[in-house]
Amino acid sequence: MTAKPDDKFLAEHSALLASSFERATAQRLPSDPHTLYHAPFAVVSHGVEADPVFNYANLFAQRLFGYEWARFVTLPSRLSARAPEQSERARLLELVARQGYISDYSGIRVRADGTLFRISRATVWNVVDPAGALRGQAAVFADIEELQ
């Protein structure tokens, strides 16, 4: 993966992800941008657009989904799931919007090349800035099962 995010964005967004994760779950993510970007687990987030677009994916997530940074951050997040799984994914995100976060989420996701994998024990949370404004939603997970 050659493309990478701007250092200023990476620092600000990593801090935002970590602080909103801690407020929602009372658990911690690395706030250091280098540590989070190179973590041995996936971290992704999307914005608040009508059709939300990914705005962050650490290297683990980029490799897992098969997209370089420049492409990942232009991808509508719904495309991380196949059409049959998109309605379940939408229900999940609505539940997160109401509750603030959920843990122990499982779902099937699709790579750029069309291969499928299941994520398990994911935590999905609302990304909220210090002023209380909703900035999007994010997920962290490490449990992955390859599917045929």
C-alpha positions as a LaTeX table, in Angstrom:
\begin{tabular}{lrrr}
\hline
Residue & $x$ (\AA) & $y$ (\AA) & $z$ (\AA) \\
\hline
Met1 & 0.00 & 0.00 & 0.00 \\
Thr2 & 1.75 & 3.11 & $-1.20$ \\
Ala3 & $-0.70$ & 5.95 & $-0.68$ \\
Lys4 & $-1.06$ & 7.25 & 2.85 \\
Pro5 & $-3.05$ & 9.93 & 4.64 \\
Asp6 & $-1.81$ & 13.41 & 5.38 \\
Asp7 & 0.04 & 13.50 & 8.73 \\
Lys8 & $-2.09$ & 16.36 & 10.13 \\
Phe9 & $-5.34$ & 14.56 & 9.26 \\
Leu10 & $-3.96$ & 11.31 & 10.66 \\
Ala11 & $-3.05$ & 12.95 & 13.99 \\
Glu12 & $-6.39$ & 14.74 & 14.37 \\
His13 & $-8.56$ & 11.82 & 13.27 \\
Ser14 & $-6.69$ & 9.26 & 15.37 \\
Ala15 & $-7.21$ & 11.43 & 18.45 \\
Leu16 & $-10.91$ & 11.86 & 17.57 \\
Leu17 & $-11.39$ & 8.11 & 17.09 \\
Ala18 & $-9.63$ & 7.29 & 20.34 \\
Ser19 & $-11.44$ & 9.90 & 22.43 \\
Ser20 & $-14.90$ & 9.07 & 21.09 \\
Phe21 & $-14.21$ & 5.34 & 21.52 \\
Glu22 & $-13.24$ & 5.88 & 25.15 \\
Arg23 & $-16.29$ & 8.08 & 25.85 \\
Ala24 & $-18.62$ & 5.51 & 24.28 \\
Thr25 & $-17.10$ & 2.30 & 25.64 \\
Ala26 & $-14.89$ & 3.25 & 28.62 \\
Gln27 & $-12.12$ & 1.34 & 26.82 \\
Arg28 & $-9.04$ & 2.66 & 25.06 \\
Leu29 & $-7.69$ & 2.71 & 21.55 \\
Pro30 & $-4.20$ & 3.99 & 20.79 \\
Ser31 & $-4.43$ & 7.75 & 20.21 \\
Asp32 & $-0.93$ & 7.95 & 18.76 \\
Pro33 & $-1.51$ & 8.21 & 15.00 \\
His34 & 1.41 & 5.96 & 14.04 \\
Thr35 & 0.41 & 3.27 & 16.53 \\
Leu36 & $-3.25$ & 3.27 & 15.43 \\
Tyr37 & $-2.39$ & 3.36 & 11.73 \\
His38 & $-0.03$ & 0.37 & 12.11 \\
Ala39 & $-2.11$ & $-1.53$ & 14.69 \\
Pro40 & $-2.53$ & $-5.32$ & 14.37 \\
Phe41 & $-6.32$ & $-4.93$ & 14.08 \\
Ala42 & $-8.69$ & $-3.13$ & 11.72 \\
Val43 & $-9.97$ & 0.39 & 12.39 \\
Val44 & $-12.28$ & 2.06 & 9.88 \\
Ser45 & $-14.56$ & 5.08 & 10.01 \\
His46 & $-17.00$ & 6.89 & 7.77 \\
Gly47 & $-18.51$ & 10.36 & 7.80 \\
Val48 & $-22.06$ & 11.64 & 8.12 \\
Glu49 & $-22.95$ & 11.97 & 4.43 \\
Ala50 & $-26.37$ & 10.72 & 3.26 \\
Asp51 & $-24.45$ & 7.78 & 1.75 \\
Pro52 & $-21.51$ & 7.69 & 4.17 \\
Val53 & $-18.02$ & 7.45 & 2.68 \\
Phe54 & $-15.05$ & 5.93 & 4.48 \\
Asn55 & $-12.72$ & 8.62 & 5.80 \\
Tyr56 & $-10.22$ & 6.41 & 7.64 \\
Ala57 & $-8.80$ & 2.92 & 7.31 \\
Asn58 & $-5.62$ & 1.84 & 9.04 \\
Leu59 & $-3.11$ & $-0.36$ & 7.20 \\
Phe60 & $-4.60$ & $-3.58$ & 8.59 \\
Ala61 & $-8.01$ & $-2.60$ & 7.18 \\
Gln62 & $-6.53$ & $-1.47$ & 3.85 \\
Arg63 & $-4.81$ & $-4.83$ & 3.40 \\
Leu64 & $-7.85$ & $-6.77$ & 4.59 \\
Phe65 & $-10.28$ & $-5.03$ & 2.22 \\
Gly66 & $-7.76$ & $-4.76$ & $-0.63$ \\
Tyr67 & $-7.92$ & $-0.98$ & $-1.16$ \\
Glu68 & $-5.11$ & 1.55 & $-0.94$ \\
Trp69 & $-5.77$ & 4.68 & 1.13 \\
Ala70 & $-6.65$ & 6.92 & $-1.84$ \\
Arg71 & $-9.37$ & 4.53 & $-3.03$ \\
Phe72 & $-10.60$ & 3.50 & 0.43 \\
Val73 & $-11.42$ & 7.08 & 1.43 \\
Thr74 & $-13.62$ & 7.56 & $-1.65$ \\
Leu75 & $-15.58$ & 4.33 & $-1.11$ \\
Pro76 & $-19.16$ & 4.49 & 0.17 \\
Ser77 & $-19.01$ & 2.38 & 3.32 \\
Arg78 & $-22.10$ & 0.38 & 2.29 \\
Leu79 & $-19.93$ & $-1.20$ & $-0.41$ \\
Ser80 & $-17.95$ & $-3.02$ & 2.29 \\
Ala81 & $-20.90$ & $-5.43$ & 2.35 \\
Arg82 & $-22.58$ & $-7.24$ & $-0.53$ \\
Ala83 & $-26.15$ & $-6.25$ & $-1.42$ \\
Pro84 & $-27.71$ & $-9.12$ & 0.58 \\
Glu85 & $-25.87$ & $-7.98$ & 3.75 \\
Gln86 & $-26.42$ & $-4.23$ & 3.27 \\
Ser87 & $-29.82$ & $-4.14$ & 4.99 \\
Glu88 & $-28.39$ & $-5.87$ & 8.08 \\
Arg89 & $-25.47$ & $-3.45$ & 8.05 \\
Ala90 & $-27.88$ & $-0.50$ & 7.83 \\
Arg91 & $-29.84$ & $-1.83$ & 10.84 \\
Leu92 & $-26.59$ & $-2.14$ & 12.77 \\
Leu93 & $-25.63$ & 1.47 & 12.05 \\
Glu94 & $-29.09$ & 2.71 & 13.08 \\
Leu95 & $-28.76$ & 0.82 & 16.36 \\
Val96 & $-25.32$ & 2.35 & 16.95 \\
Ala97 & $-26.72$ & 5.80 & 16.19 \\
Arg98 & $-29.35$ & 5.31 & 18.92 \\
Gln99 & $-27.20$ & 3.54 & 21.55 \\
Gly100 & $-23.79$ & 5.16 & 20.97 \\
Tyr101 & $-22.00$ & 1.87 & 20.36 \\
Ile102 & $-22.37$ & $-1.88$ & 20.18 \\
Ser103 & $-19.86$ & $-4.59$ & 20.86 \\
Asp104 & $-19.74$ & $-8.17$ & 19.66 \\
Tyr105 & $-20.96$ & $-7.38$ & 16.13 \\
Ser106 & $-20.51$ & $-10.04$ & 13.43 \\
Gly107 & $-21.09$ & $-9.66$ & 9.72 \\
Ile108 & $-19.93$ & $-10.66$ & 6.27 \\
Arg109 & $-17.79$ & $-8.19$ & 4.34 \\
Val110 & $-16.46$ & $-8.10$ & 0.79 \\
Arg111 & $-12.99$ & $-7.26$ & $-0.49$ \\
Ala112 & $-12.12$ & $-5.23$ & $-3.57$ \\
Asp113 & $-11.56$ & $-8.52$ & $-5.44$ \\
Gly114 & $-14.99$ & $-9.84$ & $-4.43$ \\
Thr115 & $-13.82$ & $-12.43$ & $-1.90$ \\
Leu116 & $-15.75$ & $-12.63$ & 1.35 \\
Phe117 & $-14.77$ & $-12.73$ & 4.99 \\
Arg118 & $-16.66$ & $-12.62$ & 8.28 \\
Ile119 & $-15.77$ & $-10.17$ & 11.02 \\
Ser120 & $-16.63$ & $-11.12$ & 14.58 \\
Arg121 & $-16.53$ & $-9.43$ & 17.96 \\
Ala122 & $-16.37$ & $-5.99$ & 16.34 \\
Thr123 & $-17.10$ & $-2.83$ & 18.28 \\
Val124 & $-18.92$ & $-0.12$ & 16.31 \\
Trp125 & $-19.35$ & 3.35 & 17.80 \\
Asn126 & $-20.47$ & 6.87 & 17.04 \\
Val127 & $-17.56$ & 9.24 & 16.38 \\
Val128 & $-18.44$ & 12.35 & 18.35 \\
Asp129 & $-16.17$ & 15.38 & 18.69 \\
Pro130 & $-15.49$ & 17.10 & 22.04 \\
Ala131 & $-18.29$ & 19.62 & 21.35 \\
Gly132 & $-20.77$ & 16.74 & 21.02 \\
Ala133 & $-21.20$ & 16.90 & 17.24 \\
Leu134 & $-21.63$ & 13.58 & 15.45 \\
Arg135 & $-18.77$ & 13.18 & 12.97 \\
Gly136 & $-19.53$ & 9.64 & 11.81 \\
Gln137 & $-19.21$ & 6.06 & 12.93 \\
Ala138 & $-16.25$ & 3.72 & 13.29 \\
Ala139 & $-15.46$ & 0.06 & 13.84 \\
Val140 & $-12.59$ & $-1.89$ & 15.32 \\
Phe141 & $-12.11$ & $-5.63$ & 14.89 \\
Ala142 & $-9.46$ & $-8.32$ & 14.64 \\
Asp143 & $-11.43$ & $-11.57$ & 14.39 \\
Ile144 & $-11.64$ & $-12.52$ & 10.73 \\
Glu145 & $-12.78$ & $-15.75$ & 9.11 \\
Glu146 & $-12.16$ & $-16.36$ & 5.42 \\
Leu147 & $-15.25$ & $-17.54$ & 3.55 \\
Gln148 & $-15.48$ & $-19.64$ & 0.38 \\
\hline
\end{tabular}
